[in-house]
Amino acid sequence: MGFGSYDESEQQQQTADDDEDIEAVNVHENDHDGEMSFESDASTDELVSQLGAMKDDDSDD
């Protein structure tokens, strides 16, 4: 057998077995409704400046 070749009967058997074991995923199982808030003494400009500094630190790595 050359590179990339396979036994087709094996491939078909494998996919048939795998289909039986598949379970559906409920993407809404852990949905939550609510609010989040926080208070900070820092101004928007200070926070943006801190974010810029953190991004600069990451680009230095």
C-alpha positions in Angstrom: 0.0 0.0 0.0 1.2 3.5 -0.8 1.1 6.6 1.2 -2.5 7.6 2.0 -4.1 4.4 0.8 -6.5 2.4 3.1 -8.7 -0.5 3.1 -12.2 0.9 2.2 -14.1 -1.9 4.0 -12.2 -1.0 7.2 -13.0 2.7 6.8 -16.7 2.0 6.2 -17.0 -0.3 9.2 -15.3 2.3 11.4 -17.6 5.1 10.5 -20.7 2.9 10.9 -19.6 2.0 14.5 -18.8 5.6 15.4 -22.2 6.9 14.4 -23.9 4.8 17.1 -21.9 6.4 19.9 -22.6 10.0 19.0 -24.6 11.9 21.6 -26.3 15.3 20.9 -24.8 18.3 22.6 -27.3 20.8 24.2 -25.6 24.2 23.8 -28.2 25.9 25.9 -27.8 23.5 28.9 -25.9 26.2 30.9 -27.5 29.4 29.7 -28.0 32.0 32.4 -30.0 35.2 32.4 -28.8 37.9 34.6 -26.7 41.0 35.0 -23.2 41.8 36.0 -21.9 45.1 37.3 -18.8 46.4 38.9 -17.6 49.7 40.4 -14.2 51.3 39.8 -12.6 54.5 40.9 -10.5 54.5 37.7 -11.6 56.7 34.8 -12.1 55.3 31.3 -8.9 57.0 30.1 -6.9 55.3 32.9 -8.4 51.9 32.1 -7.6 52.4 28.4 -4.1 53.4 29.3 -3.7 50.3 31.4 -5.0 48.1 28.6 -2.5 49.6 26.2 0.3 48.9 28.7 -0.8 45.3 29.0 -0.9 44.9 25.2 2.6 46.4 25.0 3.9 43.9 27.6 2.4 41.0 25.7 4.0 42.1 22.4 7.5 42.2 24.1 7.3 38.4 24.8 
